[in-house]
Amino acid sequence: MAKRKAVVGKQCVACGSCVIICPKQAIFVYKGTKAVVDYDKCVGCGLCQKACPAGIINVEENFQNRR
């Protein structure tokens, strides 16, 4: 089974749109600088990707954990 996870790009402006829309509370804004995904909580639904006004969140298929 493929693992789908949200990945936030480096150009994140920390607007918080993804934080608000995430049904699993898997995203938080780190020190007001960038959205960070808790990969243990993320279910890859794609709502954050749709909500991102900058278009820099991508939901990746076959995600490899980047810790």
PDB file of N, CA, C, O and CB in Angstrom:
ATOM      1  N   MET A   1       0.843  -1.177   0.000  1.00  0.00           N
ATOM      2  CA  MET A   1       0.000   0.000   0.000  1.00  0.00           C
ATOM      3  C   MET A   1       0.890   1.243   0.000  1.00  0.00           C
ATOM      4  O   MET A   1       1.841   1.341   0.776  1.00  0.00           O
ATOM      5  CB  MET A   1      -0.960  -0.003   1.221  1.00  0.00           C
ATOM      6  N   ALA A   2       0.570   2.180  -0.873  1.00  0.00           N
ATOM      7  CA  ALA A   2       1.333   3.421  -0.966  1.00  0.00           C
ATOM      8  C   ALA A   2       1.024   4.319   0.217  1.00  0.00           C
ATOM      9  O   ALA A   2      -0.117   4.413   0.668  1.00  0.00           O
ATOM     10  CB  ALA A   2       1.030   4.148  -2.281  1.00  0.00           C
ATOM     11  N   LYS A   3       2.051   4.971   0.704  1.00  0.00           N
ATOM     12  CA  LYS A   3       1.872   5.938   1.784  1.00  0.00           C
ATOM     13  C   LYS A   3       1.824   7.321   1.166  1.00  0.00           C
ATOM     14  O   LYS A   3       2.771   7.743   0.502  1.00  0.00           O
ATOM     15  CB  LYS A   3       3.016   5.834   2.850  1.00  0.00           C
ATOM     16  N   ARG A   4       0.721   8.029   1.382  1.00  0.00           N
ATOM     17  CA  ARG A   4       0.585   9.403   0.898  1.00  0.00           C
ATOM     18  C   ARG A   4       0.803  10.337   2.070  1.00  0.00           C
ATOM     19  O   ARG A   4       0.194  10.165   3.126  1.00  0.00           O
ATOM     20  CB  ARG A   4      -0.813   9.648   0.237  1.00  0.00           C
ATOM     21  N   LYS A   5       1.660  11.314   1.894  1.00  0.00           N
ATOM     22  CA  LYS A   5       1.935  12.285   2.954  1.00  0.00           C
ATOM     23  C   LYS A   5       2.117  13.668   2.348  1.00  0.00           C
ATOM     24  O   LYS A   5       2.577  13.810   1.216  1.00  0.00           O
ATOM     25  CB  LYS A   5       3.188  11.879   3.765  1.00  0.00           C
ATOM     26  N   ALA A   6       1.751  14.679   3.117  1.00  0.00           N
ATOM     27  CA  ALA A   6       1.930  16.064   2.692  1.00  0.00           C
ATOM     28  C   ALA A   6       3.367  16.494   2.934  1.00  0.00           C
ATOM     29  O   ALA A   6       3.958  16.176   3.966  1.00  0.00           O
ATOM     30  CB  ALA A   6       0.953  16.999   3.434  1.00  0.00           C
ATOM     31  N   VAL A   7       3.916  17.215   1.978  1.00  0.00           N
ATOM     32  CA  VAL A   7       5.275  17.736   2.085  1.00  0.00           C
ATOM     33  C   VAL A   7       5.219  19.239   1.818  1.00  0.00           C
ATOM     34  O   VAL A   7       4.696  19.678   0.793  1.00  0.00           O
ATOM     35  CB  VAL A   7       6.251  17.011   1.082  1.00  0.00           C
ATOM     36  N   VAL A   8       5.762  20.019   2.747  1.00  0.00           N
ATOM     37  CA  VAL A   8       5.746  21.480   2.645  1.00  0.00           C
ATOM     38  C   VAL A   8       7.043  21.957   2.005  1.00  0.00           C
ATOM     39  O   VAL A   8       8.132  21.578   2.436  1.00  0.00           O
ATOM     40  CB  VAL A   8       5.553  22.135   4.040  1.00  0.00           C
ATOM     41  N   GLY A   9       6.923  22.782   0.985  1.00  0.00           N
ATOM     42  CA  GLY A   9       8.089  23.324   0.289  1.00  0.00           C
ATOM     43  C   GLY A   9       8.810  24.391   1.100  1.00  0.00           C
ATOM     44  O   GLY A   9       8.266  24.921   2.069  1.00  0.00           O
ATOM     45  N   LYS A  10      10.018  24.698   0.704  1.00  0.00           N
ATOM     46  CA  LYS A  10      10.858  25.671   1.412  1.00  0.00           C
ATOM     47  C   LYS A  10      10.312  27.091   1.347  1.00  0.00           C
ATOM     48  O   LYS A  10      10.675  27.926   2.175  1.00  0.00           O
ATOM     49  CB  LYS A  10      12.253  25.649   0.846  1.00  0.00           C
ATOM     50  N   GLN A  11       9.453  27.376   0.387  1.00  0.00           N
ATOM     51  CA  GLN A  11       8.932  28.727   0.212  1.00  0.00           C
ATOM     52  C   GLN A  11       7.729  29.029   1.102  1.00  0.00           C
ATOM     53  O   GLN A  11       7.070  30.049   0.904  1.00  0.00           O
ATOM     54  CB  GLN A  11       8.553  28.939  -1.225  1.00  0.00           C
ATOM     55  N   CYS A  12       7.429  28.184   2.063  1.00  0.00           N
ATOM     56  CA  CYS A  12       6.281  28.371   2.958  1.00  0.00           C
ATOM     57  C   CYS A  12       6.351  29.742   3.634  1.00  0.00           C
ATOM     58  O   CYS A  12       7.403  30.161   4.116  1.00  0.00           O
ATOM     59  CB  CYS A  12       6.234  27.247   4.027  1.00  0.00           C
ATOM     60  N   VAL A  13       5.201  30.433   3.659  1.00  0.00           N
ATOM     61  CA  VAL A  13       5.130  31.754   4.287  1.00  0.00           C
ATOM     62  C   VAL A  13       4.440  31.705   5.649  1.00  0.00           C
ATOM     63  O   VAL A  13       4.170  32.747   6.245  1.00  0.00           O
ATOM     64  CB  VAL A  13       4.395  32.727   3.375  1.00  0.00           C
ATOM     65  N   ALA A  14       4.158  30.512   6.139  1.00  0.00           N
ATOM     66  CA  ALA A  14       3.584  30.303   7.473  1.00  0.00           C
ATOM     67  C   ALA A  14       2.249  31.017   7.670  1.00  0.00           C
ATOM     68  O   ALA A  14       2.003  31.599   8.726  1.00  0.00           O
ATOM     69  CB  ALA A  14       4.559  30.770   8.526  1.00  0.00           C
ATOM     70  N   CYS A  15       1.393  30.972   6.655  1.00  0.00           N
ATOM     71  CA  CYS A  15       0.100  31.661   6.752  1.00  0.00           C
ATOM     72  C   CYS A  15      -0.885  30.922   7.661  1.00  0.00           C
ATOM     73  O   CYS A  15      -1.797  31.535   8.217  1.00  0.00           O
ATOM     74  CB  CYS A  15      -0.507  31.823   5.362  1.00  0.00           C
ATOM     75  N   GLY A  16      -0.702  29.605   7.813  1.00  0.00           N
ATOM     76  CA  GLY A  16      -1.554  28.828   8.705  1.00  0.00           C
ATOM     77  C   GLY A  16      -2.800  28.237   8.072  1.00  0.00           C
ATOM     78  O   GLY A  16      -3.578  27.582   8.766  1.00  0.00           O
ATOM     79  N   SER A  17      -3.017  28.444   6.785  1.00  0.00           N
ATOM     80  CA  SER A  17      -4.199  27.883   6.120  1.00  0.00           C
ATOM     81  C   SER A  17      -4.237  26.363   6.231  1.00  0.00           C
ATOM     82  O   SER A  17      -5.300  25.780   6.443  1.00  0.00           O
ATOM     83  CB  SER A  17      -4.224  28.295   4.647  1.00  0.00           C
ATOM     84  N   CYS A  18      -3.104  25.735   6.092  1.00  0.00           N
ATOM     85  CA  CYS A  18      -3.027  24.274   6.174  1.00  0.00           C
ATOM     86  C   CYS A  18      -3.311  23.777   7.588  1.00  0.00           C
ATOM     87  O   CYS A  18      -3.926  22.727   7.774  1.00  0.00           O
ATOM     88  CB  CYS A  18      -1.651  23.789   5.719  1.00  0.00           C
ATOM     89  N   VAL A  19      -2.862  24.532   8.572  1.00  0.00           N
ATOM     90  CA  VAL A  19      -3.085  24.167   9.977  1.00  0.00           C
ATOM     91  C   VAL A  19      -4.577  24.147  10.278  1.00  0.00           C
ATOM     92  O   VAL A  19      -5.078  23.229  10.927  1.00  0.00           O
ATOM     93  CB  VAL A  19      -2.357  25.154  10.926  1.00  0.00           C
ATOM     94  N   ILE A  20      -5.275  25.159   9.804  1.00  0.00           N
ATOM     95  CA  ILE A  20      -6.707  25.291  10.063  1.00  0.00           C
ATOM     96  C   ILE A  20      -7.504  24.178   9.401  1.00  0.00           C
ATOM     97  O   ILE A  20      -8.450  23.666   9.999  1.00  0.00           O
ATOM     98  CB  ILE A  20      -7.207  26.640   9.579  1.00  0.00           C
ATOM     99  N   ILE A  21      -7.145  23.790   8.180  1.00  0.00           N
ATOM    100  CA  ILE A  21      -7.941  22.838   7.408  1.00  0.00           C
ATOM    101  C   ILE A  21      -7.645  21.373   7.736  1.00  0.00           C
ATOM    102  O   ILE A  21      -8.475  20.507   7.459  1.00  0.00           O
ATOM    103  CB  ILE A  21      -7.712  23.071   5.948  1.00  0.00           C
ATOM    104  N   CYS A  22      -6.491  21.080   8.314  1.00  0.00           N
ATOM    105  CA  CYS A  22      -6.090  19.684   8.547  1.00  0.00           C
ATOM    106  C   CYS A  22      -7.015  18.986   9.544  1.00  0.00           C
ATOM    107  O   CYS A  22      -7.104  19.405  10.698  1.00  0.00           O
ATOM    108  CB  CYS A  22      -4.646  19.627   9.057  1.00  0.00           C
ATOM    109  N   PRO A  23      -7.711  17.916   9.108  1.00  0.00           N
ATOM    110  CA  PRO A  23      -8.642  17.219   9.994  1.00  0.00           C
ATOM    111  C   PRO A  23      -7.953  16.368  11.064  1.00  0.00           C
ATOM    112  O   PRO A  23      -8.589  15.965  12.038  1.00  0.00           O
ATOM    113  CB  PRO A  23      -9.550  16.347   9.178  1.00  0.00           C
ATOM    114  N   LYS A  24      -6.677  16.097  10.891  1.00  0.00           N
ATOM    115  CA  LYS A  24      -5.929  15.257  11.833  1.00  0.00           C
ATOM    116  C   LYS A  24      -4.985  16.063  12.717  1.00  0.00           C
ATOM    117  O   LYS A  24      -4.231  15.487  13.501  1.00  0.00           O
ATOM    118  CB  LYS A  24      -5.138  14.211  11.076  1.00  0.00           C
ATOM    119  N   GLN A  25      -5.018  17.381  12.601  1.00  0.00           N
ATOM    120  CA  GLN A  25      -4.118  18.261  13.354  1.00  0.00           C
ATOM    121  C   GLN A  25      -2.664  17.811  13.208  1.00  0.00           C
ATOM    122  O   GLN A  25      -1.911  17.726  14.178  1.00  0.00           O
ATOM    123  CB  GLN A  25      -4.516  18.290  14.843  1.00  0.00           C
ATOM    124  N   ALA A  26      -2.302  17.525  11.957  1.00  0.00           N
ATOM    125  CA  ALA A  26      -0.972  17.001  11.664  1.00  0.00           C
ATOM    126  C   ALA A  26       0.016  18.078  11.233  1.00  0.00           C
ATOM    127  O   ALA A  26       1.175  17.776  10.948  1.00  0.00           O
ATOM    128  CB  ALA A  26      -1.067  15.957  10.593  1.00  0.00           C
ATOM    129  N   ILE A  27      -0.433  19.336  11.185  1.00  0.00           N
ATOM    130  CA  ILE A  27       0.440  20.420  10.730  1.00  0.00           C
ATOM    131  C   ILE A  27       0.468  21.528  11.776  1.00  0.00           C
ATOM    132  O   ILE A  27      -0.561  21.881  12.351  1.00  0.00           O
ATOM    133  CB  ILE A  27      -0.033  20.975   9.361  1.00  0.00           C
ATOM    134  N   PHE A  28       1.643  22.066  12.011  1.00  0.00           N
ATOM    135  CA  PHE A  28       1.774  23.214  12.903  1.00  0.00           C
ATOM    136  C   PHE A  28       2.783  24.182  12.289  1.00  0.00           C
ATOM    137  O   PHE A  28       3.603  23.791  11.458  1.00  0.00           O
ATOM    138  CB  PHE A  28       2.217  22.772  14.342  1.00  0.00           C
ATOM    139  N   VAL A  29       2.715  25.434  12.701  1.00  0.00           N
ATOM    140  CA  VAL A  29       3.670  26.431  12.216  1.00  0.00           C
ATOM    141  C   VAL A  29       4.789  26.540  13.242  1.00  0.00           C
ATOM    142  O   VAL A  29       4.549  26.847  14.410  1.00  0.00           O
ATOM    143  CB  VAL A  29       2.980  27.827  11.976  1.00  0.00           C
ATOM    144  N   TYR A  30       6.009  26.285  12.796  1.00  0.00           N
ATOM    145  CA  TYR A  30       7.180  26.286  13.660  1.00  0.00           C
ATOM    146  C   TYR A  30       7.753  27.694  13.779  1.00  0.00           C
ATOM    147  O   TYR A  30       8.222  28.265  12.795  1.00  0.00           O
ATOM    148  CB  TYR A  30       8.245  25.319  13.126  1.00  0.00           C
ATOM    149  N   LYS A  31       7.712  28.242  14.971  1.00  0.00           N
ATOM    150  CA  LYS A  31       8.290  29.555  15.286  1.00  0.00           C
ATOM    151  C   LYS A  31       7.915  30.637  14.276  1.00  0.00           C
ATOM    152  O   LYS A  31       8.713  31.524  13.972  1.00  0.00           O
ATOM    153  CB  LYS A  31       9.793  29.445  15.361  1.00  0.00           C
ATOM    154  N   GLY A  32       6.695  30.550  13.764  1.00  0.00           N
ATOM    155  CA  GLY A  32       6.204  31.561  12.838  1.00  0.00           C
ATOM    156  C   GLY A  32       6.911  31.616  11.499  1.00  0.00           C
ATOM    157  O   GLY A  32       6.772  32.596  10.766  1.00  0.00           O
ATOM    158  N   THR A  33       7.676  30.569  11.165  1.00  0.00           N
ATOM    159  CA  THR A  33       8.464  30.618   9.939  1.00  0.00           C
ATOM    160  C   THR A  33       8.047  29.640   8.857  1.00  0.00           C
ATOM    161  O   THR A  33       8.179  29.947   7.673  1.00  0.00           O
ATOM    162  CB  THR A  33       9.867  30.381  10.265  1.00  0.00           C
ATOM    163  N   LYS A  34       7.544  28.464   9.234  1.00  0.00           N
ATOM    164  CA  LYS A  34       7.243  27.434   8.246  1.00  0.00           C
ATOM    165  C   LYS A  34       6.277  26.410   8.821  1.00  0.00           C
ATOM    166  O   LYS A  34       6.338  26.077  10.005  1.00  0.00           O
ATOM    167  CB  LYS A  34       8.530  26.745   7.774  1.00  0.00           C
ATOM    168  N   ALA A  35       5.388  25.916   7.973  1.00  0.00           N
ATOM    169  CA  ALA A  35       4.504  24.827   8.376  1.00  0.00           C
ATOM    170  C   ALA A  35       5.304  23.529   8.402  1.00  0.00           C
ATOM    171  O   ALA A  35       6.127  23.271   7.525  1.00  0.00           O
ATOM    172  CB  ALA A  35       3.281  24.709   7.413  1.00  0.00           C
ATOM    173  N   VAL A  36       5.047  22.721   9.422  1.00  0.00           N
ATOM    174  CA  VAL A  36       5.736  21.447   9.591  1.00  0.00           C
ATOM    175  C   VAL A  36       4.684  20.354   9.716  1.00  0.00           C
ATOM    176  O   VAL A  36       3.685  20.528  10.414  1.00  0.00           O
ATOM    177  CB  VAL A  36       6.681  21.469  10.839  1.00  0.00           C
ATOM    178  N   VAL A  37       4.902  19.229   9.043  1.00  0.00           N
ATOM    179  CA  VAL A  37       3.960  18.116   9.058  1.00  0.00           C
ATOM    180  C   VAL A  37       4.429  17.052  10.036  1.00  0.00           C
ATOM    181  O   VAL A  37       5.589  16.641  10.014  1.00  0.00           O
ATOM    182  CB  VAL A  37       3.796  17.518   7.648  1.00  0.00           C
ATOM    183  N   ASP A  38       3.512  16.607  10.900  1.00  0.00           N
ATOM    184  CA  ASP A  38       3.767  15.455  11.766  1.00  0.00           C
ATOM    185  C   ASP A  38       3.372  14.231  10.944  1.00  0.00           C
ATOM    186  O   ASP A  38       2.188  13.925  10.813  1.00  0.00           O
ATOM    187  CB  ASP A  38       2.955  15.539  13.149  1.00  0.00           C
ATOM    188  N   TYR A  39       4.355  13.539  10.396  1.00  0.00           N
ATOM    189  CA  TYR A  39       4.095  12.441   9.473  1.00  0.00           C
ATOM    190  C   TYR A  39       3.391  11.257  10.128  1.00  0.00           C
ATOM    191  O   TYR A  39       2.788  10.441   9.431  1.00  0.00           O
ATOM    192  CB  TYR A  39       5.383  11.979   8.865  1.00  0.00           C
ATOM    193  N   ASP A  40       3.456  11.149  11.441  1.00  0.00           N
ATOM    194  CA  ASP A  40       2.742  10.079  12.135  1.00  0.00           C
ATOM    195  C   ASP A  40       1.237  10.333  12.137  1.00  0.00           C
ATOM    196  O   ASP A  40       0.449   9.391  12.223  1.00  0.00           O
ATOM    197  CB  ASP A  40       3.254   9.941  13.573  1.00  0.00           C
ATOM    198  N   LYS A  41       0.838  11.596  12.042  1.00  0.00           N
ATOM    199  CA  LYS A  41      -0.581  11.954  12.043  1.00  0.00           C
ATOM    200  C   LYS A  41      -1.152  12.151  10.641  1.00  0.00           C
ATOM    201  O   LYS A  41      -2.343  11.931  10.424  1.00  0.00           O
ATOM    202  CB  LYS A  41      -0.787  13.210  12.846  1.00  0.00           C
ATOM    203  N   CYS A  42      -0.325  12.560   9.698  1.00  0.00           N
ATOM    204  CA  CYS A  42      -0.786  12.876   8.344  1.00  0.00           C
ATOM    205  C   CYS A  42      -1.339  11.630   7.654  1.00  0.00           C
ATOM    206  O   CYS A  42      -0.706  10.574   7.648  1.00  0.00           O
ATOM    207  CB  CYS A  42       0.361  13.479   7.512  1.00  0.00           C
ATOM    208  N   VAL A  43      -2.538  11.776   7.069  1.00  0.00           N
ATOM    209  CA  VAL A  43      -3.169  10.668   6.344  1.00  0.00           C
ATOM    210  C   VAL A  43      -3.152  10.895   4.833  1.00  0.00           C
ATOM    211  O   VAL A  43      -3.686  10.081   4.079  1.00  0.00           O
ATOM    212  CB  VAL A  43      -4.606  10.479   6.820  1.00  0.00           C
ATOM    213  N   GLY A  44      -2.547  11.987   4.392  1.00  0.00           N
ATOM    214  CA  GLY A  44      -2.414  12.242   2.965  1.00  0.00           C
ATOM    215  C   GLY A  44      -3.706  12.597   2.256  1.00  0.00           C
ATOM    216  O   GLY A  44      -3.868  12.285   1.076  1.00  0.00           O
ATOM    217  N   CYS A  45      -4.625  13.243   2.952  1.00  0.00           N
ATOM    218  CA  CYS A  45      -5.938  13.557   2.373  1.00  0.00           C
ATOM    219  C   CYS A  45      -5.878  14.647   1.307  1.00  0.00           C
ATOM    220  O   CYS A  45      -6.737  14.693   0.427  1.00  0.00           O
ATOM    221  CB  CYS A  45      -6.889  13.983   3.465  1.00  0.00           C
ATOM    222  N   GLY A  46      -4.878  15.522   1.373  1.00  0.00           N
ATOM    223  CA  GLY A  46      -4.710  16.562   0.371  1.00  0.00           C
ATOM    224  C   GLY A  46      -5.432  17.870   0.636  1.00  0.00           C
ATOM    225  O   GLY A  46      -5.345  18.791  -0.177  1.00  0.00           O
ATOM    226  N   LEU A  47      -6.144  17.977   1.751  1.00  0.00           N
ATOM    227  CA  LEU A  47      -6.847  19.226   2.050  1.00  0.00           C
ATOM    228  C   LEU A  47      -5.882  20.391   2.221  1.00  0.00           C
ATOM    229  O   LEU A  47      -6.178  21.509   1.798  1.00  0.00           O
ATOM    230  CB  LEU A  47      -7.690  19.067   3.306  1.00  0.00           C
ATOM    231  N   CYS A  48      -4.744  20.142   2.832  1.00  0.00           N
ATOM    232  CA  CYS A  48      -3.752  21.205   3.022  1.00  0.00           C
ATOM    233  C   CYS A  48      -3.205  21.683   1.685  1.00  0.00           C
ATOM    234  O   CYS A  48      -2.968  22.876   1.494  1.00  0.00           O
ATOM    235  CB  CYS A  48      -2.603  20.717   3.914  1.00  0.00           C
ATOM    236  N   GLN A  49      -3.010  20.764   0.777  1.00  0.00           N
ATOM    237  CA  GLN A  49      -2.511  21.110  -0.552  1.00  0.00           C
ATOM    238  C   GLN A  49      -3.492  22.046  -1.256  1.00  0.00           C
ATOM    239  O   GLN A  49      -3.083  23.023  -1.883  1.00  0.00           O
ATOM    240  CB  GLN A  49      -2.279  19.837  -1.397  1.00  0.00           C
ATOM    241  N   LYS A  50      -4.770  21.749  -1.152  1.00  0.00           N
ATOM    242  CA  LYS A  50      -5.797  22.587  -1.777  1.00  0.00           C
ATOM    243  C   LYS A  50      -5.916  23.945  -1.092  1.00  0.00           C
ATOM    244  O   LYS A  50      -6.228  24.941  -1.744  1.00  0.00           O
ATOM    245  CB  LYS A  50      -7.146  21.875  -1.749  1.00  0.00           C
ATOM    246  N   ALA A  51      -5.669  23.994   0.219  1.00  0.00           N
ATOM    247  CA  ALA A  51      -5.831  25.232   0.988  1.00  0.00           C
ATOM    248  C   ALA A  51      -4.636  26.174   0.888  1.00  0.00           C
ATOM    249  O   ALA A  51      -4.767  27.362   1.182  1.00  0.00           O
ATOM    250  CB  ALA A  51      -6.074  24.901   2.430  1.00  0.00           C
ATOM    251  N   CYS A  52      -3.494  25.677   0.486  1.00  0.00           N
ATOM    252  CA  CYS A  52      -2.271  26.487   0.463  1.00  0.00           C
ATOM    253  C   CYS A  52      -2.337  27.563  -0.624  1.00  0.00           C
ATOM    254  O   CYS A  52      -2.353  27.236  -1.811  1.00  0.00           O
ATOM    255  CB  CYS A  52      -1.042  25.590   0.241  1.00  0.00           C
ATOM    256  N   PRO A  53      -2.376  28.848  -0.231  1.00  0.00           N
ATOM    257  CA  PRO A  53      -2.454  29.916  -1.231  1.00  0.00           C
ATOM    258  C   PRO A  53      -1.174  30.060  -2.060  1.00  0.00           C
ATOM    259  O   PRO A  53      -1.206  30.591  -3.171  1.00  0.00           O
ATOM    260  CB  PRO A  53      -2.758  31.228  -0.547  1.00  0.00           C
ATOM    261  N   ALA A  54      -0.056  29.589  -1.518  1.00  0.00           N
ATOM    262  CA  ALA A  54       1.218  29.674  -2.238  1.00  0.00           C
ATOM    263  C   ALA A  54       1.438  28.473  -3.151  1.00  0.00           C
ATOM    264  O   ALA A  54       2.328  28.497  -4.001  1.00  0.00           O
ATOM    265  CB  ALA A  54       2.372  29.787  -1.250  1.00  0.00           C
ATOM    266  N   GLY A  55       0.633  27.422  -2.980  1.00  0.00           N
ATOM    267  CA  GLY A  55       0.751  26.230  -3.814  1.00  0.00           C
ATOM    268  C   GLY A  55       2.030  25.450  -3.608  1.00  0.00           C
ATOM    269  O   GLY A  55       2.529  24.822  -4.543  1.00  0.00           O
ATOM    270  N   ILE A  56       2.575  25.478  -2.392  1.00  0.00           N
ATOM    271  CA  ILE A  56       3.863  24.807  -2.167  1.00  0.00           C
ATOM    272  C   ILE A  56       3.748  23.531  -1.331  1.00  0.00           C
ATOM    273  O   ILE A  56       4.762  22.936  -0.967  1.00  0.00           O
ATOM    274  CB  ILE A  56       4.816  25.758  -1.488  1.00  0.00           C
ATOM    275  N   ILE A  57       2.519  23.109  -1.027  1.00  0.00           N
ATOM    276  CA  ILE A  57       2.333  21.832  -0.338  1.00  0.00           C
ATOM    277  C   ILE A  57       1.966  20.793  -1.384  1.00  0.00           C
ATOM    278  O   ILE A  57       1.070  21.008  -2.201  1.00  0.00           O
ATOM    279  CB  ILE A  57       1.230  21.930   0.781  1.00  0.00           C
ATOM    280  N   ASN A  58       2.658  19.675  -1.354  1.00  0.00           N
ATOM    281  CA  ASN A  58       2.377  18.575  -2.268  1.00  0.00           C
ATOM    282  C   ASN A  58       2.134  17.314  -1.469  1.00  0.00           C
ATOM    283  O   ASN A  58       2.805  17.059  -0.469  1.00  0.00           O
ATOM    284  CB  ASN A  58       3.533  18.372  -3.271  1.00  0.00           C
ATOM    285  N   VAL A  59       1.166  16.523  -1.919  1.00  0.00           N
ATOM    286  CA  VAL A  59       0.937  15.219  -1.313  1.00  0.00           C
ATOM    287  C   VAL A  59       1.673  14.217  -2.183  1.00  0.00           C
ATOM    288  O   VAL A  59       1.362  14.050  -3.362  1.00  0.00           O
ATOM    289  CB  VAL A  59      -0.607  14.876  -1.191  1.00  0.00           C
ATOM    290  N   GLU A  60       2.649  13.556  -1.588  1.00  0.00           N
ATOM    291  CA  GLU A  60       3.493  12.630  -2.339  1.00  0.00           C
ATOM    292  C   GLU A  60       3.029  11.192  -2.173  1.00  0.00           C
ATOM    293  O   GLU A  60       2.700  10.752  -1.072  1.00  0.00           O
ATOM    294  CB  GLU A  60       4.942  12.760  -1.897  1.00  0.00           C
ATOM    295  N   GLU A  61       3.009  10.473  -3.280  1.00  0.00           N
ATOM    296  CA  GLU A  61       2.750   9.038  -3.268  1.00  0.00           C
ATOM    297  C   GLU A  61       4.064   8.343  -2.893  1.00  0.00           C
ATOM    298  O   GLU A  61       5.144   8.877  -3.145  1.00  0.00           O
ATOM    299  CB  GLU A  61       2.202   8.533  -4.668  1.00  0.00           C
ATOM    300  N   ASN A  62       3.970   7.171  -2.301  1.00  0.00           N
ATOM    301  CA  ASN A  62       5.162   6.401  -1.927  1.00  0.00           C
ATOM    302  C   ASN A  62       6.141   7.240  -1.120  1.00  0.00           C
ATOM    303  O   ASN A  62       7.346   7.234  -1.371  1.00  0.00           O
ATOM    304  CB  ASN A  62       5.856   5.857  -3.174  1.00  0.00           C
ATOM    305  N   PHE A  63       5.603   7.957  -0.154  1.00  0.00           N
ATOM    306  CA  PHE A  63       6.376   8.854   0.694  1.00  0.00           C
ATOM    307  C   PHE A  63       7.456   8.108   1.465  1.00  0.00           C
ATOM    308  O   PHE A  63       7.220   7.027   2.004  1.00  0.00           O
ATOM    309  CB  PHE A  63       5.459   9.580   1.660  1.00  0.00           C
ATOM    310  N   GLN A  64       8.634   8.696   1.507  1.00  0.00           N
ATOM    311  CA  GLN A  64       9.737   8.187   2.325  1.00  0.00           C
ATOM    312  C   GLN A  64       9.952   9.172   3.460  1.00  0.00           C
ATOM    313  O   GLN A  64      10.194  10.354   3.217  1.00  0.00           O
ATOM    314  CB  GLN A  64      11.054   7.993   1.479  1.00  0.00           C
ATOM    315  N   ASN A  65       9.868   8.704   4.686  1.00  0.00           N
ATOM    316  CA  ASN A  65       9.991   9.584   5.846  1.00  0.00           C
ATOM    317  C   ASN A  65      11.320  10.333   5.820  1.00  0.00           C
ATOM    318  O   ASN A  65      12.367   9.745   5.551  1.00  0.00           O
ATOM    319  CB  ASN A  65       9.864   8.778   7.147  1.00  0.00           C
ATOM    320  N   ARG A  66      11.269  11.637   6.101  1.00  0.00           N
ATOM    321  CA  ARG A  66      12.459  12.497   5.995  1.00  0.00           C
ATOM    322  C   ARG A  66      13.001  12.927   7.337  1.00  0.00           C
ATOM    323  O   ARG A  66      13.631  13.981   7.418  1.00  0.00           O
ATOM    324  CB  ARG A  66      12.142  13.717   5.183  1.00  0.00           C
ATOM    325  N   ARG A  67      12.795  12.186   8.365  1.00  0.00           N
ATOM    326  CA  ARG A  67      13.290  12.595   9.688  1.00  0.00           C
ATOM    327  C   ARG A  67      14.765  12.505   9.795  1.00  0.00           C
ATOM    328  O   ARG A  67      15.329  12.815  10.845  1.00  0.00           O
ATOM    329  CB  ARG A  67      12.677  11.770  10.760  1.00  0.00           C
TER     330      ARG A  67
END
